[in-house]
């Protein structure tokens, strides 16, 4: 009986395996590695659409307006473009018509505003030619590169990386993305920032040292750019400190205003 039982079991197992392998046979779920927890996706609303823009990386260009470069102690006629990154989850979305609460961050006593045009990419590549660079842009948004200036300056004075001054929670404030199909590309237009009704930053996009196309081309020499990357394109002069209770109003010709309150 034992022998028969073993033969029966072996035969049954072989038939089951054959059935699973045969076309039209029973389908079994394939097990594989599973994440041990869920990490929320970071997205930015798209103006006028239900879909959202998924964020892969946040790039920022430094000192891209001559007057700002000078106020930060650089010579804009000789300095090549340089870039830094912020963590993707530093994004703080601000809706049109909203005055969003923006938390004053830890460790700093000198918290600065920097208003900027942001370009959002739908595709990418390496060593992109400047004349082809704008083909990769999905749309544009108004942004704030918030900065813990004392921490940035302190680390710079010690010749250490100043990531702590730029990369922190809520440090990448941004309005909705507006598709290029609706706005066109931005090469000029007034950009400004007011604090409590007093204008502090005021310039024009045509004063950028490196255009959006040139920024994309230069970045793609160092990184393979991909869909979901966004680029903060630099801030004009007269960056300055904010304190709790201040209301910031950002404006860029061709896009809706964006506003936050420091809390």
N, C-alpha and C positions, 0 to 999 in steps of 0.2 A: 504493500500500500504506500509506503514511504516513497519508493521509487516512482510509482505512478503519479503520486502527488507532485513530486519534484518535476517530472516531465511535463505534467499538465501546466504547472506554474511557468516553466520556461517557455513552453509553446505559447501560452497566453501573453507573456511579456513580449515575445517576438512579434506576435500579431499586432499588439498595441503599438510597438515601435514602427512597424511597417505602415500602420494606419496613419500615424502622425506624420510620417515622411511622405506618404503618397499624396499626389494632387487631389484636392477635395477632401482630404482626411481631416480629422479633428485638429484645430489650431490651438496651440498652447502659447500663453503669454511668455515672452522671453524676459527673464529677470536680468537686472543690471544694476549698476551703481545708482543710488538715489541721493540727492542732496540731504544733508542732515538737518537743514533748516532752510527757510525761504528768505531770500534777499529781495526786497521790493524793487521793482523796475523804476528807474528815474525817467520821467517824461516831461515834456513841455507842451502845453495846449497850442493848437494851431488855430489862428483867428478864423472864425466863420466855419469851422469844421468840427465834426464829432471825433475824428481821429486825433491822435497825439503823436508828437515827435519823440522817439526814444533816444536818450542821450548815451553815447558811448564814452567820449572823452571831452574834457573842457580844456582848451588851449587859450592862453592869453599872450598878447604881445606887449612888451614893455617899452615905454618912452617913445610912442609913435607919433607924437605931435612935437614939433621943434620947441615950442615955448615950455611944454611940460618937461621935455628932456633937460632943458636949461635949468628949470627950477629944481630938478633932481640932481643937478651937478654934472650933467653929461654934455658932450659936444655933438649935436645932432648931425653935423656935417661929416663926422668921421665914424660914428658908431653903427655897425651893422645891426640888423634886427635881432632881437633875442626873445625867447619865449619861455613861459613857465606853465605849469598846469595846476588846476584845482581839482579836488576829488569830485567825482560825478554827483555824489549826494550832498554837495554844497549848494546845489540849486535851490533857490526859493522862488516859486512862481508867484507873480503878481498879476491879478486880473485887470482888465481895462475898467477904469472908473473906480477901482478899489484903492483904499489907503491901507496897505498891509502892515501889520505889526512886525517889526524887525528887531529881534533881540540883540541888545548890546552884548558883545562877546566877552568871554573871560580873559583875564591876563593883561588886557590893554587899558591904557589911560589916554590914548591918542588914536581914536578910531576915525578913519578917513573915507570919504566918498570919492568914487571915480566913475563918471558916467561914460558909457561906451555903446557903439554899434556892435551888434553880435551877428555873425554869419553862421548859418546852420547848413551842414553839408548833407547831400543825399547820396553821394558817392565819393570816391577818392582815388588813391593810388600813390605811387612814388615818383619823384622827379617830374612833377606836373609842370608843363610849360605855362608861363603866365598868361598867354593868349588863350589857353584852354581852361584856365583855373575856374572861371565863373560858371562854366558848364556844370560844375559839381555842387553849386550852391542851390539848396532847396528854398531858403527864405532868410529873412532878417528879423531881428528883434532889438528892443532897447534893453540895455543891461546896466548893472552896477557891479563893478569889481571892488567890493568892500575890502578895506585893508587895515590891519593892526599895525599902524605905521611905526610905533615905538619898537615893536618886536622886529619888524622888518629892518629898521635902521640899526638896531642893536646887533642883530646877527650879521648884517653887512659890514659893520665896523670891525667885527671880529673875523671877517673873511670866512664866514660860515654860511651854509645855505639858509635863505630867509623864507623857506616854505611856511613856517609857523605864522608869518605875517600875512600870508595870502590864502592859505588852505585851512579853512575851518568851517564849522556848521553855518549855513545860511550866507556864506561869503560870496556866492554867485547869484545875485538877484537878477531876475529876468522877466520881461513881459512876454505875451504870446508871440509865437513865430508867425510872420506874415509871408506867404508864398511869393516867390519872385514873379510868378505869373500875374499877381495882382499889384505888386509894388514896383517892379523893375529892379535893377541893381542900383546901389547907392555909391556914388562917387563924390557927391557934394550935398550940402544941406545943413542948415543950422542945427547945432546940438548944444544943449544947455542943462544946467542943474541949478535949482534954487533951494535954499534952506530957509524955512519959515518965511517964504515970500521974497527973500533977497537973493538975487542971482549971484552965484559964485563962479561957476564955470560957464563960459560962453565962447563958442568957436564955430568952425564949419568943417565938415568932413573933408573938404578939398585941401585942408591943412595937414592931413595925415602924411607922414613921411613915406610910408609903405602902404600902397592901396590894398584892398581886400584880395585882389588877384595876386599881387606880389606876395602877400602874407601866405596865401595858400601854397604858392610855388615854393617859397622858402621853407615852410614847415614840411612840405613833402620831401625835401632833401634829407631831413633828419628822421622823419617818421612816415610810415605808410598810413596815409589818411584813409578814413573809411566813413561810410554812411553812419550818421549819428554823432559825428564830431561837431562841436561848436567852437567858434573862435571869437573871443573878446578882442576887438580890434584897436584898443588903446584909448587913452583918455586925454582930453585937452588940459591946459594949464589951470592953475588955481584950485587944485585939490585941497581939501581941508578937513578939520575935525568936526565931528558931530557928537552930541550928547543926548541922553535920554529926554524924550519929549519933542525933539526936533522932527519936523516933517520935511521930507525931501521930495521935490517935484522934478522929474526928468523929462526932457523934451527932445525930440528929434523930428525934424521936418520930414513929413511923409508917413510917420507912424503915430499911434495914439500915445498920449502921455502915460507916465508910470510914476506911482507915488508910494512911499513907505513912511512909517512913523517909527522912530527909534524908541524901543521900550526896554 
